[in-house]
């Protein structure tokens, strides 16, 4: 007797390909988009808070990660202890590698802010979605023209807001290179997170990832003689707010939604951090955003919409596909 295959959907494709277009969890896309919006609001607080915090940049990066681990560890040990024990060498190794890339992202980008202009550094570090799409292509996934167009339009919005005033001085060029490398590291962090999140919960993954990031940043701070204490009470309060907003609500929610939206949509959405930070700085620090802030926000949203439409179109096409008898 011949067994007929159950009509449960299309045959699964490679994990990275599903994650790349945001079609892996198509039914959850509206909720994931809302959570991505919350995450972008959280990370948009990062630059204004760092600018207002009297502590070295790498120390801020260390404390936001180690504080996040302290907040997540009780939940991970109480509700995810069995999962942590059974993660396996591959998932644990990929989570640690993602943490190393996140530490590299912070370690490269933050120093670049003191070597080149903030505008150039911001524009170059936000090339993450471009590198994400290139890495996906190298891994065998063919991104559509709509995805490339959306990423291009969104990045054009960032350039419209920040400008690119590349300098020919050796120090500025070195800073530009660090920012660009920071964007590449962010792409690797995004892709590894999408892969791990296929089988591992957000809490378990972020706990391992942030712990690795904090450990590596601690070593860098100790070797570099970066001061990790002696701050005022106000500074510690700002570090706590930064941890909650940028790390727990920002990066952790990004790690939550990347499973459903995929790294292409998620990394493109993160481009909204630039105008978001400008608007928050205007409201909180009194730094009026440039005239291009509002049209730039619209351009970025158009680019993000194109990438999302591509993912939703492929999700609908996949749901209509029937397996052969």
BAGU-190728 format. One record per residue: residue number from 1; x, y, z of N, C-alpha, C in turn. Coordinates in steps of 0.001 Angstrom, whole numbers. Each point is the difference from the previous one (the first is absolute). Layout:
! residues N
NUM;X;Y;Z;X;Y;Z;X;Y;Z $
...
This chain:
! residues 325
1;849;-1197;0;-849;1197;0;878;1240;0 $
2;-324;919;-896;785;1229;-90;-530;1030;974 $
3;877;561;797;-389;1003;981;-16;1360;-654 $
4;-1128;701;114;-130;1330;-589;540;1039;980 $
5;814;929;-445;532;1024;919;-1109;914;480 $
6;102;381;1266;-1001;917;561;158;1373;-613 $
7;-1166;649;-239;39;1345;-577;195;1024;1099 $
8;1238;131;424;303;900;1121;778;1224;-439 $
9;209;168;-1297;749;1170;-445;1171;-389;-871 $
10;809;921;-331;1133;-277;-876;1117;-654;779 $
11;864;-656;-726;1165;-610;641;904;1101;521 $
12;458;-114;1268;821;1078;567;1255;222;-822 $
13;346;1240;-176;1234;379;-685;1091;204;1039 $
14;1219;288;-422;1057;258;978;-397;1118;937 $
15;446;-122;1254;-431;930;1054;297;1441;-333 $
16;1194;260;-485;387;1380;-259;-852;612;-1094 $
17;-369;-792;-991;-823;534;-1078;-1367;409;499 $
18;-632;-831;864;-1288;359;555;99;1263;824 $
19;1028;75;810;120;1156;885;251;1281;-764 $
20;588;-109;-1153;430;1199;-696;-1135;822;-564 $
21;-1095;-625;-317;-1075;727;-651;-1143;316;925 $
22;85;-434;1237;-1066;289;936;-1224;-842;-234 $
23;148;-1148;-636;-1141;-844;-283;-73;-1195;912 $
24;958;-115;904;33;-1173;851;-1185;-85;930 $
25;-436;1114;552;-1131;13;906;-989;1055;-479 $
26;-465;-161;-1231;-814;1029;-617;-1199;405;811 $
27;-649;-964;718;-1191;321;765;267;934;1150 $
28;1233;89;464;348;848;1137;575;1343;-448 $
29;17;278;-1309;677;1198;-477;-558;1292;598 $
30;-1339;208;77;-487;1267;581;495;221;1423 $
31;-55;-1029;852;498;127;1368;1497;259;12 $
32;727;-719;-850;1450;187;-47;358;1414;-445 $
33;-774;572;-907;266;1369;-438;-231;994;1128 $
34;-1036;-243;816;-242;859;1168;1171;-100;971 $
35;451;-1236;267;1124;-199;917;1282;594;-568 $
36;169;-65;-1326;1167;632;-624;-47;1503;214 $
37;-1206;586;-81;-141;1432;263;404;363;1415 $
38;-392;-842;976;395;229;1393;1520;-114;139 $
39;578;-1006;-675;1453;-193;55;739;1198;-583 $
40;-493;529;-1119;646;1156;-622;-78;1213;913 $
41;-1153;169;672;-118;1095;973;1022;-163;1110 $
42;213;-1249;440;970;-256;1067;1419;312;-414 $
43;420;-494;-1178;1380;242;-422;200;1452;-428 $
44;-1095;687;-363;123;1415;-360;390;844;1203 $
45;-270;-499;1202;419;706;1214;1491;-141;261 $
46;631;-948;-690;1390;-330;291;933;1185;-177 $
47;14;602;-1197;940;1093;-263;-234;1205;912 $
48;-1244;479;174;-200;1122;927;411;-325;1428 $
49;-283;-1222;462;382;-375;1364;1510;-78;145 $
50;669;-579;-999;1460;-86;50;604;1397;-1 $
51;-579;907;-815;502;1368;-50;-169;713;1332 $
52;-1023;-391;763;-285;660;1275;589;-738;1200 $
53;732;-1092;-235;550;-813;1087;1493;247;140 $
54;421;375;1202;1408;319;259;783;-1265;313 $
55;236;-813;-1026;783;-1226;147;614;-333;-1349 $
56;1136;-720;-22;619;-380;-1268;-941;-870;-832 $
57;82;130;-1331;-928;-696;-889;67;-1514;166 $
58;1206;-575;59;115;-1444;129;-490;-483;1364 $
59;178;831;1033;-533;-351;1313;-1527;-15;-31 $
60;-593;956;-712;-1458;23;-145;-469;-1270;-700 $
61;712;-399;-1051;-368;-1215;-727;97;-1222;905 $
62;1055;-55;837;145;-1128;927;-1141;-30;1007 $
63;-286;1136;625;-995;15;1070;-1398;-288;-514 $
64;-345;464;-1197;-1342;-273;-512;-189;-1484;-270 $
65;1080;-690;-387;-98;-1434;-242;-1;-805;1291 $
66;884;338;938;61;-775;1236;-1239;237;856 $
67;-548;1220;-25;-1246;256;715;-1159;-777;-623 $
68;4;-110;-1316;-1038;-779;-677;103;-1475;384 $
69;1223;-517;96;186;-1383;438;-538;-176;1420 $
70;284;971;879;-506;-73;1362;-1513;-4;62 $
71;-645;735;-923;-1462;29;-22;-579;-1278;-594 $
72;685;-582;-977;-520;-1185;-675;337;-1302;719 $
73;1100;-20;755;465;-1247;613;-1032;-657;911 $
74;-678;733;903;-1009;-671;847;-1102;-661;-810 $
75;-502;684;-1024;-1036;-583;-851;534;-1214;-748 $
76;1233;105;-517;591;-1114;-741;194;-1217;895 $
77;441;222;1249;253;-1123;910;-1287;-607;526 $
78;-1038;816;166;-1257;-501;543;-852;-690;-1065 $
79;-75;581;-1198;-934;-498;-1008;668;-662;-1198 $
80;1308;231;-181;673;-524;-1192;1247;-814;354 $
81;78;-478;1243;1196;-745;407;161;-1263;-839 $
82;-1089;-721;-202;90;-1232;-792;401;299;-1445 $
83;-540;1087;-545;354;373;-1371;1471;371;-111 $
84;509;744;987;1411;371;-21;895;-1235;52 $
85;-408;-988;808;799;-1212;111;-29;-827;-1278 $
86;-1105;76;-741;-169;-834;-1193;220;756;-1303 $
87;561;1199;55;195;786;-1217;897;-706;-1007 $
88;958;-734;476;910;-687;-910;1172;872;-394 $
89;1055;-654;-443;1220;719;-331;-177;980;-1147 $
90;-805;-361;-1016;-160;873;-1155;-729;1289;374 $
91;-1151;-135;680;-770;1190;386;785;862;971 $
92;691;-635;949;799;760;965;1147;722;-703 $
93;640;-699;-928;1112;610;-720;-438;1165;-872 $
94;-1155;-149;-693;-510;1083;-838;-438;1189;854 $
95;-581;-267;1180;-405;1095;892;1219;766;492 $
96;1055;-741;358;1234;650;444;646;776;-1146 $
97;-50;-557;-1218;559;704;-1154;-772;1289;-280 $
98;-1329;-60;155;-811;1213;-167;381;1040;1049 $
99;247;-441;1235;436;911;1048;1349;626;-310 $
100;894;-795;-588;1313;525;-377;-140;1061;-1098 $
101;-900;-238;-950;-215;981;-1062;-673;1258;534 $
102;-872;-153;985;-621;1178;610;1051;821;742 $
103;903;-677;705;1098;708;670;891;699;-1019 $
104;244;-667;-1128;815;602;-1054;-703;1223;-583 $
105;-1317;-105;-161;-793;1132;-495;169;1219;911 $
106;-174;-209;1317;177;1098;946;1440;496;12 $
107;943;-956;18;1412;357;104;530;763;-1195 $
108;-585;-218;-1168;433;712;-1204;-722;1328;-174 $
109;-1318;-24;207;-785;1187;-311;196;1132;1003 $
110;-53;-315;1306;70;1073;992;1295;802;-87 $
111;1180;-639;-137;1213;821;-164;-11;839;-1272 $
112;-689;-474;-1046;-7;757;-1250;-682;1352;161 $
113;-889;121;978;-693;1265;227;956;1110;432 $
114;1169;-400;538;989;979;439;1107;206;-1031 $
115;-81;-712;-1137;1051;86;-1012;-481;678;-1281 $
116;-1290;-165;-290;-579;602;-1188;-1262;740;404 $
117;-667;613;-939;-1217;733;342;-1111;-970;386 $
118;-891;454;864;-1138;-820;403;-853;-355;-1215 $
119;-121;954;-936;-803;-248;-1202;565;-1155;-815 $
120;1318;30;-260;621;-1067;-781;-72;-1330;743 $
121;287;15;1300;-31;-1227;784;-1388;-627;-9 $
122;-1031;835;183;-1368;-510;22;-396;-584;-1352 $
123;312;727;-1072;-363;-468;-1333;688;-1316;-336 $
124;1278;-147;386;750;-1199;-349;-383;-1200;866 $
125;-283;207;1278;-355;-1128;856;-1387;-532;-333 $
126;-854;855;-572;-1341;-460;-348;-53;-662;-1381 $
127;1159;-384;-530;12;-828;-1204;-302;-1461;326 $
128;-363;-307;1230;-278;-1383;423;-926;-754;-944 $
129;-1164;563;-412;-873;-785;-884;634;-337;-1338 $
130;897;862;-491;688;-308;-1261;891;-1219;185 $
131;788;-18;1086;879;-1140;253;-803;-1253;332 $
132;-1142;173;661;-861;-1151;286;-447;-658;-1290 $
133;-445;800;-960;-482;-540;-1271;1133;-632;-795 $
134;1183;603;47;1156;-577;-697;382;-1340;621 $
135;15;-71;1331;321;-1266;667;-1025;-1074;-329 $
136;-1275;387;-46;-1035;-963;-375;229;-520;-1416 $
137;414;882;-888;295;-421;-1383;1144;-991;-21 $
138;1036;249;793;1134;-920;57;-400;-1343;584 $
139;-1033;-1;847;-490;-1237;605;-1015;-718;-886 $
140;-266;542;-1185;-864;-695;-946;-1383;569;-172 $
141;-339;1071;730;-1332;594;-142;40;1136;-1016 $
142;-906;-28;-969;-81;1052;-1014;-1029;1029;426 $
143;444;1170;348;-915;1077;373;-595;622;-1258 $
144;-1279;350;78;-694;558;-1156;436;1447;-243 $
145;-363;496;-1175;288;1394;-315;-751;935;941 $
146;-1183;-431;462;-778;831;912;727;185;1323 $
147;650;-1066;496;774;96;1235;1165;958;-174 $
148;746;-162;-1107;1136;893;-243;-454;1439;-154 $
149;-1133;188;-684;-527;1354;-171;-402;601;1338 $
150;-659;-807;832;-427;486;1310;1173;388;877 $
151;1042;-839;14;1187;303;794;674;1273;-523 $
152;81;112;-1320;615;1190;-583;-755;1271;336 $
153;-1332;-51;-87;-815;1172;321;136;358;1479 $
154;-38;-1018;870;114;253;1438;1352;612;343 $
155;1072;-524;-594;1323;551;287;137;1406;-558 $
156;-665;276;-1124;-13;1354;-537;-609;968;1007 $
157;-1023;-464;716;-592;841;1040;979;316;1110 $
158;832;-990;383;1014;237;1023;1028;1015;-485 $
159;444;-152;-1248;972;945;-564;-604;1400;-87 $
160;-1295;61;-358;-688;1283;-70;10;705;1346 $
161;-141;-774;1079;-29;573;1345;1391;364;501 $
162;954;-942;-129;1311;186;621;995;701;-916 $
163;-130;-228;-1311;1026;469;-922;1215;-911;108 $
164;869;48;-956;1247;-779;31;1139;947;-332 $
165;651;483;1032;1086;961;-198;1341;-680;245 $
166;324;-981;-856;1234;-761;171;1206;925;-101 $
167;887;-131;961;1199;839;37;1191;-798;-510 $
168;1006;716;-479;1203;-659;-502;1084;-114;1051 $
169;-246;464;1224;1015;-132;1040;117;-1464;411 $
170;1204;-473;312;182;-1415;373;-872;-409;1188 $
171;-109;861;1011;-801;-351;1175;-1481;-137;-359 $
172;-516;937;-798;-1413;-68;-394;-268;-1215;-872 $
173;923;-308;-925;-182;-1174;-847;22;-1281;823 $
174;866;-41;1025;28;-1164;881;-1330;-129;749 $
175;-545;1127;458;-1292;-27;671;-1114;-454;-925 $
176;38;453;-1256;-983;-451;-982;91;-1519;-199 $
177;1224;-503;-64;195;-1440;-157;-537;-786;1194 $
178;219;525;1214;-519;-668;1194;-1525;-44;-16 $
179;-632;1111;-381;-1461;42;-43;-542;-978;-1032 $
180;649;-73;-1163;-426;-925;-1041;141;-1443;473 $
181;1115;-310;671;196;-1340;541;-1017;-304;1092 $
182;-383;1034;773;-1037;-193;1010;-1329;-383;-623 $
183;-319;586;-1166;-1212;-390;-714;59;-1440;-483 $
184;1170;-440;-457;170;-1393;-432;-179;-958;1177 $
185;588;353;1150;-146;-846;1185;-1465;-96;419 $
186;-727;1115;-116;-1420;-12;324;-781;-934;-901 $
187;388;-103;-1274;-671;-913;-925;218;-1454;420 $
188;1229;-340;362;272;-1357;459;-760;-337;1268 $
189;-62;950;924;-772;-173;1242;-1471;-258;-312 $
190;-554;724;-957;-1401;-163;-371;-264;-1383;-590 $
191;872;-448;-908;-204;-1283;-661;159;-1172;969 $
192;1003;56;865;180;-1072;966;-1178;-59;972 $
193;-483;1173;403;-1160;24;883;-1223;-614;-644 $
194;-223;287;-1289;-1140;-582;-712;105;-1511;-55 $
195;1209;-525;-174;185;-1448;-60;-250;-654;1363 $
196;566;572;1053;-173;-584;1336;-1459;70;437 $
197;-667;1107;-310;-1371;193;448;-998;-963;-640 $
198;411;-754;-1010;-885;-1016;-567;-348;-1061;1031 $
199;923;-291;899;-201;-1103;947;177;402;1459 $
200;451;1217;253;302;428;1372;-850;1217;346 $
201;-487;63;1233;-830;1127;425;818;1283;71 $
202;-713;1130;-27;677;1296;68;798;135;1287 $
203;-584;-407;1127;664;152;1300;1302;-784;54 $
204;-49;-1275;-407;1202;-834;52;1080;533;-939 $
205;-407;370;-1208;978;502;-970;636;1303;462 $
206;-829;972;400;557;1297;383;858;-101;1248 $
207;-341;-905;908;809;-156;1214;1418;-438;-358 $
208;127;-997;-870;1321;-480;-423;703;1069;-830 $
209;-741;629;-917;582;1005;-892;529;1199;785 $
210;-828;567;871;415;1186;757;1126;-326;979 $
211;-32;-1194;579;1075;-382;922;1339;-49;-729 $
212;-11;-548;-1218;1226;-34;-806;463;1410;-339 $
213;-949;853;-415;339;1384;-338;611;718;1197 $
214;-637;-156;1172;489;671;1201;1397;-488;377 $
215;238;-1312;-88;1311;-558;360;1096;542;-911 $
216;-275;59;-1293;1004;498;-946;245;1493;185 $
217;-1075;772;211;176;1438;228;734;274;1307 $
218;-227;-835;1011;719;153;1263;1498;-175;-213 $
219;371;-1006;-782;1419;-225;-264;610;1193;-736 $
220;-735;542;-983;497;1152;-745;173;1204;922 $
221;-984;219;887;74;1131;930;1171;-143;957 $
222;229;-1210;502;1090;-224;940;1357;183;-684 $
223;136;-545;-1209;1264;140;-733;250;1459;-377 $
224;-1083;699;-372;140;1390;-429;-4;1004;1126 $
225;-147;-452;1237;-5;907;1140;-1224;894;61 $
226;-1138;-490;-523;-1238;786;8;-618;-38;1390 $
227;-366;1141;530;-591;81;1333;-1394;-607;1 $
228;-244;-936;928;-1287;-675;86;-806;410;1222 $
229;484;947;768;-712;406;1214;314;1432;370 $
230;-441;355;1229;213;1347;482;-952;1012;-594 $
231;-1152;-471;-516;-951;897;-635;-960;582;1037 $
232;-676;1051;-375;-1007;600;871;-1281;-827;-23 $
233;-879;273;965;-1276;-706;49;-833;254;-1241 $
234;82;1206;-534;-739;330;-1219;492;-830;-1179 $
235;1316;-188;-66;558;-798;-1092;-461;-1446;95 $
236;-7;-561;1217;-468;-1382;169;-1474;-121;-367 $
237;-788;1014;326;-1417;-15;-369;-158;4;-1517 $
238;799;815;-680;-72;38;-1460;442;-1326;-606 $
239;994;-645;605;421;-1318;-477;-1127;-1022;162 $
240;-741;93;1099;-1123;-908;218;-1105;234;-1027 $
241;-301;1275;-259;-1024;326;-1003;448;-470;-1377 $
242;1277;177;-318;537;-443;-1276;-135;-1514;-147 $
243;249;-721;1087;-118;-1451;-31;-1428;-429;-299 $
244;-957;621;694;-1405;-367;-199;-465;372;-1410 $
245;319;1229;-429;-516;496;-1276;726;-612;-1192 $
246;1321;172;-55;748;-398;-1187;316;-1489;-39 $
247;231;-605;1170;426;-1398;3;-1179;-957;150 $
248;-789;161;1075;-1088;-947;256;-1179;222;-947 $
249;-427;1258;-191;-1091;269;-925;488;154;-1441 $
250;1259;366;-173;540;203;-1336;533;-1284;-606 $
251;1212;-366;366;647;-1170;-594;-767;-1294;280 $
252;-559;-146;1201;-688;-1254;330;-1253;-186;-850 $
253;-764;1078;-222;-1165;-116;-871;404;-213;-1455 $
254;1126;568;-402;508;-272;-1343;313;-1491;-144 $
255;612;-578;1036;269;-1432;-19;-1286;-816;26 $
256;-1053;572;565;-1296;-679;28;-661;-13;-1378 $
257;3;1139;-709;-749;94;-1253;777;-508;-1206 $
258;1323;-143;114;783;-417;-1167;-389;-1398;-445 $
259;-561;-812;904;-443;-1344;-376;-1141;64;-999 $
260;-933;935;191;-1145;95;-886;193;926;-1176 $
261;617;1158;249;174;972;-1072;1200;-316;-883 $
262;993;-672;572;1214;-282;-755;1000;1130;116 $
263;1277;-290;-231;1043;1023;149;-93;1133;-1007 $
264;-545;-245;-1203;-75;1078;-1002;-953;1096;458 $
265;-1215;-376;403;-978;981;471;478;649;1289 $
266;495;-822;932;406;516;1306;1146;992;-120 $
267;1029;-346;-755;1151;903;-120;-372;1274;-747 $
268;-908;-101;-978;-447;1211;-696;-787;900;945 $
269;-834;-606;857;-765;787;965;876;762;969 $
270;1160;-579;318;900;644;961;520;1336;-536 $
271;-77;216;-1319;404;1286;-556;-830;1147;578 $
272;-1191;-316;511;-847;1032;606;592;524;1303 $
273;1038;-670;510;654;489;1220;577;1402;-205 $
274;519;277;-1195;649;1288;-244;-957;1173;144 $
275;-1128;46;-729;-939;1110;223;-648;-60;1371 $
276;-186;-1223;537;-585;-126;1342;876;660;1050 $
277;1309;-247;-86;928;613;948;18;1512;-148 $
278;-97;482;-1247;-2;1448;-235;-1224;663;626 $
279;-1150;-648;-121;-1228;561;565;25;-31;1523 $
280;519;-1103;575;92;-94;1466;970;1043;535 $
281;1129;184;-699;968;1013;423;-616;1395;-42 $
282;-888;228;-963;-655;1302;-88;-939;224;1180 $
283;-748;-1035;379;-965;139;1082;667;29;1369 $
284;1073;-802;169;611;-164;1328;1185;940;210 $
285;888;59;-982;1229;773;157;-83;1389;-630 $
286;-1115;292;-649;-147;1305;-628;808;163;-1266 $
287;463;-1118;-564;765;60;-1245;-978;-104;-1165 $
288;-258;1113;-641;-981;6;-1084;486;-847;-1171 $
289;-857;-911;-509;420;-827;-1135;131;836;-1252 $
290;828;-438;-953;132;752;-1250;-1311;-21;-776 $
291;-118;911;-942;-1231;106;-780;-311;-1278;-772 $
292;1052;-774;-284;-193;-1221;-789;-509;-1168;832 $
293;-130;150;1324;-357;-1126;860;-1346;-607;-370 $
294;-989;859;-222;-1342;-517;-240;-148;-630;-1383 $
295;456;638;-1087;-49;-710;-1283;870;-1254;-12 $
296;1134;22;718;855;-1188;71;-743;-1149;655 $
297;-759;307;1060;-801;-1028;663;-986;-621;-983 $
298;-640;832;-814;-931;-518;-993;674;-880;-1027 $
299;1201;390;-453;731;-795;-990;381;-1359;585 $
300;470;-25;1245;367;-1270;647;-1221;-904;121 $
301;-1144;570;369;-1227;-782;127;-421;-601;-1340 $
302;171;753;-1078;-315;-524;-1329;893;-1200;-318 $
303;1302;133;267;919;-1112;-242;-350;-1222;821 $
304;-326;198;1279;-383;-1117;860;-1273;-656;-511 $
305;-940;802;-458;-1259;-540;-521;242;-900;-1212 $
306;953;371;-856;316;-824;-1168;542;-1367;417 $
307;898;-19;997;560;-1271;471;-1088;-854;636 $
308;-890;621;786;-1084;-733;647;-961;-562;-1045 $
309;-332;795;-1017;-909;-463;-1051;569;-1210;-725 $
310;1309;-12;-219;629;-1150;-638;-179;-1248;861 $
311;232;137;1314;-143;-1133;900;-1428;-496;74 $
312;-970;917;67;-1398;-401;96;-478;-640;-1300 $
313;489;508;-1128;-363;-603;-1266;488;-1432;-113 $
314;1231;-247;449;532;-1362;-44;-709;-901;996 $
315;-414;562;1139;-735;-793;979;-1347;-431;-567 $
316;-691;918;-692;-1291;-357;-602;182;-1026;-1108 $
317;1046;152;-796;255;-964;-1059;293;-1380;566 $
318;750;-38;1109;309;-1285;619;-1221;-656;576 $
319;-921;788;579;-1196;-584;616;-953;-578;-1034 $
320;99;479;-1274;-878;-529;-1055;578;-1240;-656 $
321;1267;-294;256;664;-1105;-676;-397;-1337;637 $
322;-396;-955;-790;-412;-1307;495;1050;-1039;-359 $
323;296;-956;891;949;-1060;-342;-614;-994;-997 $
324;835;-557;-831;-479;-1006;-976;-360;-1298;697 $
325;-1076;-700;-516;-376;-1289;569;994;-1057;-408 $
